[in-house]
Amino acid sequence: MNRPNFPLMTDAELRAYILGNREDKEAFYAYVDRMSHRPPIAIIEPEDWSEERMQQVIKKIEHR
């Protein structure tokens, strides 16, 4: 059986593969490694919770 090429899979494809093949540790580690190398979406300190700042964060997320 041919092994899937995890780097070529989209996030959704890899996630679906993992859910269907829960015993495949290599796939699980490939997914965790991929996710751990991404920056956090947003880190907002409590003093930065202004309406203007929240709108900036929302726009940034929507453009991804």
BELKA-V406892 format. One line per field, one symbol per residue. burial: # if it has 24 or more other C-alpha atoms within 12 Angstrom, else .. A space follows every 10 residues. Layout:
burial=???
This chain:
burial=.....#.... ...#..##.. ......#..# #......... .......... .......... ....
